[in-house]
Amino acid sequence: MTFFKEVENVSSLAPSVPALESYIPNSIIYVILYILALPPNIILAYMGLKPGLITSRVKYPTLGMAIANLFGLIGFLILNGVYLFSVCYDYHLSLFMASFLRTVIYNSSYVCYFLFPVLAIDQWLFICQNYQLKIKTLLIIIGGCFAIPMIVAIYDLFLQDVVLYDFMFLYIRMSPYTNVFFFFVMAPSFFIFSFICNLIVLSSIVQRQSKTARKQIGRTMNPRQLQQQKAIVYTYIFQAFLPLVLATPYYIANSN
């Protein structure tokens, strides 16, 4: 049983297509999870934007990740909020509005997936290779991470055919190639790569903490700096896990 009832035969549609029984409780669970995820990301974004709270270079990747998470969370809250309103009040959306929700707004959640490997590589270069990306370069890369999913969404919105009804609305579905790329290639591969890269950085930090008297390989840091970098890596790993945890109900529902 999925969250949305697919209707392939347009002529069989009644004036009102009811939602599945599981839709409202599942959507409410989603909304609760998204709301719970907002405060920590708002705090991180505030710390990054507030002058003087974070003075080191790490403020830029941390701020980028926090904003990406907020971007996706707010997008999903808008999507679920509009659909819940439509279900409860029997309000039907136009083709463009329904398609906009299911492409542009839905794709906002993918921005954070692009940032996983960017932040992991940035830390690996900084800690293990003694190379620091310029802030301007890092900001351009982060901007690209925001742009790519939105470009794909706009492509799907304006260049795809109307191929499906869901439980209430006619909408333009993402192309099969887009679905395969996002769900089965990008999301797992980006996460696995980032997780391994962060583990390598974490291992390097732990090794240097336990062998401070020996000649260090990579960036030389005092014990306090190493501890700070360890906390940063832990934060990146947690931020990478969070979207996957939020998406778990969706994957479980669609696998049944």
Order of alpha helices (4+ residues) and beta strands (2+ residues): alpha-alpha-alpha-alpha-alpha-beta-beta-alpha-alpha-alpha
